[in-house]
Amino acid sequence: MGDAGTLLLYNTEGVHRHLMRPWVSCALTHNCISPIGAQDTGCR
């Protein structure tokens, strides 16, 4: 049994197209990964 911090992904075209590509695209776009006004100093 997995814990709450576990994510299981299947290597399918749908997962790549609808989940992984948007995640990677966001990670490579500064305004997406760290939008203006967002807290970027970590949790307090």
Order of alpha helices (4+ residues) and beta strands (2+ residues): alpha-alpha
